[in-house]
Amino acid sequence: MRYSVKTIQTLFPLLLSSLPPEALDQIVRLLNDEDEFGAPYMIPTVARSEPEYNPVADTLLLWRGPIWGFTNWFIMEGLYKHGKL
């Protein structure tokens, strides 16, 4: 059985110069949606709508909800590249 989890990597196409406008709009929508990646502060590593999301970081597993500075930096760079920041 294959199960996919919406993670911050979903947003990394922002780094592409050739990103189609529709894809850019969809990524920005995900960033603004409080049920997905929209958060009061930094972008979580897992969408808030996912069962795996855990904002407390009380597990030995990585990438389950807490923020990571370097991934947020990549997203900021991509938003800046496309004039969205």
Contacts in CASP RR format, 6 or more apart in sequence:
PFRMAT RR
TARGET T0000
AUTHOR 0000-0000-0000
METHOD contacts of the structure
MODEL  1
MRYSVKTIQTLFPLLLSSLPPEALDQIVRLLNDEDEFGAPYMIPTVARSE
PEYNPVADTLLLWRGPIWGFTNWFIMEGLYKHGKL
5 46 0 8 1.000
5 47 0 8 1.000
5 50 0 8 1.000
5 52 0 8 1.000
6 36 0 8 1.000
6 46 0 8 1.000
6 47 0 8 1.000
6 49 0 8 1.000
6 50 0 8 1.000
7 45 0 8 1.000
7 46 0 8 1.000
7 47 0 8 1.000
7 63 0 8 1.000
8 37 0 8 1.000
8 43 0 8 1.000
8 44 0 8 1.000
8 45 0 8 1.000
8 46 0 8 1.000
8 63 0 8 1.000
8 68 0 8 1.000
8 71 0 8 1.000
8 75 0 8 1.000
10 27 0 8 1.000
10 30 0 8 1.000
10 47 0 8 1.000
11 27 0 8 1.000
11 30 0 8 1.000
11 31 0 8 1.000
11 37 0 8 1.000
11 43 0 8 1.000
11 75 0 8 1.000
12 74 0 8 1.000
12 75 0 8 1.000
13 19 0 8 1.000
13 23 0 8 1.000
13 27 0 8 1.000
14 24 0 8 1.000
14 27 0 8 1.000
14 74 0 8 1.000
14 75 0 8 1.000
14 77 0 8 1.000
14 78 0 8 1.000
14 79 0 8 1.000
14 81 0 8 1.000
14 82 0 8 1.000
15 74 0 8 1.000
15 77 0 8 1.000
15 78 0 8 1.000
15 81 0 8 1.000
17 81 0 8 1.000
19 82 0 8 1.000
24 82 0 8 1.000
24 84 0 8 1.000
28 79 0 8 1.000
28 84 0 8 1.000
30 36 0 8 1.000
30 37 0 8 1.000
30 38 0 8 1.000
30 47 0 8 1.000
31 37 0 8 1.000
31 38 0 8 1.000
31 43 0 8 1.000
31 75 0 8 1.000
31 79 0 8 1.000
32 38 0 8 1.000
34 48 0 8 1.000
35 47 0 8 1.000
35 48 0 8 1.000
35 49 0 8 1.000
36 47 0 8 1.000
36 48 0 8 1.000
36 49 0 8 1.000
37 43 0 8 1.000
37 44 0 8 1.000
37 47 0 8 1.000
37 48 0 8 1.000
38 48 0 8 1.000
39 48 0 8 1.000
41 67 0 8 1.000
42 67 0 8 1.000
42 69 0 8 1.000
42 72 0 8 1.000
43 67 0 8 1.000
43 71 0 8 1.000
43 72 0 8 1.000
43 75 0 8 1.000
44 53 0 8 1.000
44 55 0 8 1.000
44 65 0 8 1.000
44 66 0 8 1.000
44 67 0 8 1.000
45 62 0 8 1.000
45 63 0 8 1.000
45 64 0 8 1.000
45 65 0 8 1.000
45 66 0 8 1.000
45 67 0 8 1.000
45 68 0 8 1.000
45 71 0 8 1.000
46 52 0 8 1.000
46 53 0 8 1.000
46 54 0 8 1.000
46 63 0 8 1.000
46 64 0 8 1.000
46 65 0 8 1.000
47 53 0 8 1.000
52 64 0 8 1.000
52 65 0 8 1.000
53 64 0 8 1.000
53 65 0 8 1.000
54 64 0 8 1.000
54 65 0 8 1.000
54 66 0 8 1.000
55 65 0 8 1.000
55 66 0 8 1.000
56 66 0 8 1.000
57 64 0 8 1.000
57 65 0 8 1.000
57 66 0 8 1.000
76 85 0 8 1.000
78 84 0 8 1.000
78 85 0 8 1.000
79 85 0 8 1.000
END
